[in-house]
Amino acid sequence: MIPLNGRKQGELKSLLMSVKDESEKSGLKLNIQKAKIMASSPITSWQIDGEKVEAVTDFIFLGSQFTADGDYSHEIKRHLLLERKSTTNLDSISKSRDIIFVDKGHIAKAMVFSVVMYRYESWTTKKAEQ
C-alpha cells in the first residue's frame, strides 16, 4: 500500500502517475485494478491509462481504520473493546496474591492503557465520546 496525499484531484492523479512511472523504471508494474482512492469530498470516476480506479469511503492502514468523513468513533469503540479483552486476559494477574497491588497497577498501565491509547493523538472526538 502506498498512501498518497493531495489537495486536488489533479494533484493526486499526477502523484499516482509518478508512482506508476517510477515503478515501471524499476521493472515493477502498478496494478491500477487493485488501486483505490479515498477523498473527503465526492470523487467523480477516476481513470488512469484508461483503467477505472475504485473510490472507497474507508480503509485500514497500519491497523487503524480511516474514513472519508474523518469520523473516529468506530476506531475509539474498537480500542475500548480491545481494552476489555486485555483486561480479561489479566484476570489471573489481578487475582494473584503473589503480586502486590502497586505492581498490578504498573502491569495494567503497560498492557491495557497502551492498547486504548494507541494512535489517540490523531482522533477527533465528539462531546459524547469524551
Residue, then its C-alpha position, 0 to 999 in steps of 0.5 A: m500500500i502506498p498512501l498518497n496525499g493531495r489537495k486536488q484531484g489533479e494533484l493526486k492523479s499526477l502523484l499516482m502517475s509518478v508512482k506508476d512511472e517510477s515503478e515501471k523504471s524499476g521493472l515493477k508494474l502498478n496494478i491500477q485494478k487493485a488501486k483505490i482512492m479515498a477523498s473527503s469530498p465526492i470523487t467523480s470516476w477516476q481513470i488512469d491509462g484508461e483503467k477505472v480506479e475504485a473510490v472507497t469511503d474507508f480503509i485500514f492502514l497500519g491497523s487503524q481504520f480511516t474514513a472519508d468523513g474523518d469520523y473516529s468513533h468506530e476506531i475509539k469503540r474498537h480500542l475500548l473493546l480491545e481494552r476489555k479483552s486485555t483486561t480479561n486476559l489479566d484476570s489471573i494477574s489481578k487475582s494473584r496474591d503473589i503480586i502486590f497491588v502497586d505492581k498490578g497497577h504498573i502491569a495494567k498501565a503497560m498492557v491495557f492503557s497502551v492498547v486504548m491509547y494507541r494512535y489517540e493523538s490523531w482522533t477527533t472526538k465528539k462531546a459524547e465520546q469524551 
